[in-house]
Amino acid sequence: MKSQNTLIRECRRYIPLVVLVSSAAFWNATAARAEDPEIFSVNVLVKDAKSDEPIAFARLTLQYRQEGSKFKLKRGKTVSLSAKTNLQGRYKFVNIPKGTIRLMVIADRRQTFGQEIELDEDNQLIEVKLRKPQELL
């Protein structure tokens, strides 16, 4: 068996390595937190283009790209959220990261709407006006 002094000397030899590894782990955790995007809410209001009346129960799809993490070895992915407007033609999406989003709106007897929008402020209002479909010739 090794003596106690020999064990202490061997342990002391590894102390710089332990400090280096723990410092690197702390730095990675701090850097990963710094990459977290700002989180916002998005308010959507859907109206009829001609009458300016709200459209209830319009189907909404909001998509955004969730970035991966090089520290956690995660790939990015597209997140898709679905909802319906209330009787006042409104819906509020929460916990949406700052950046480019894609909003698609579908309502009965109305043309479909789809657009990429830059989300740059909290509680941003996106007003969508839907038209009736064009008549067939």
C-alpha positions, -999 to +999 in steps of 0.1 A: +000+000+000+010+036-006+018+058+023-003+087+032+025+112+021+027+095-013-011+098-018-010+135-008+018+142-033-002+124-061-034+144-052-015+177-052-002+168-087-038+168-100-050+199-083-041+223-113-059+199-137-091+199-115-090+237-112-086+240-150-114+217-158-138+233-133-129+268-147-136+257-182-170+242-171-179+275-154-169+295-185-190+273-208-220+276-186-216+314-185-211+316-222-242+295-229-263+318-207-250+348-226-263+332-259-299+330-246-321+351-268-344+378-256-380+364-250-410+384-261-448+382-264-466+386-298-501+399-301-520+390-333-552+408-344-571+394-374-597+416-391-617+416-423-600+439-449-633+455-461-654+458-430-626+461-404-645+437-382-626+411-361-625+376-373-631+350-346-617+315-346-591+323-373-564+296-373-529+309-365-496+292-370-464+309-357-430+294-366-395+304-355-361+289-357-346+278-323-309+279-325-288+250-314-260+252-288-224+244-297-217+239-260-245+214-255-240+199-290-276+205-299-289+212-334-312+240-342-349+232-350-380+249-362-407+254-336-443+256-347-471+269-325-509+268-334-538+287-319-572+303-327-582+339-323-609+347-297-642+365-304-624+398-307-600+384-333-570+384-310-544+359-297-512+364-277-482+341-282-458+341-253-422+330-249-411+338-285-374+346-290-364+378-307-358+375-344-376+364-376-409+346-372-433+333-398-470+339-392-497+321-412-534+328-408-563+308-422-600+317-418-632+304-433-642+321-466-611+343-465-578+343-484-549+328-466-522+350-452-485+342-447-455+365-440-422+366-423-420+393-397-391+406-377-398+405-340-379+432-322-400+444-293-421+429-265-459+428-270-455+436-307-489+439-324-493+422-357-525+432-374-536+410-403-564+420-426-579+391-446-599+396-479-626+374-493-615+351-520-615+363-556-645+352-577-640+325-603-645+336-639 
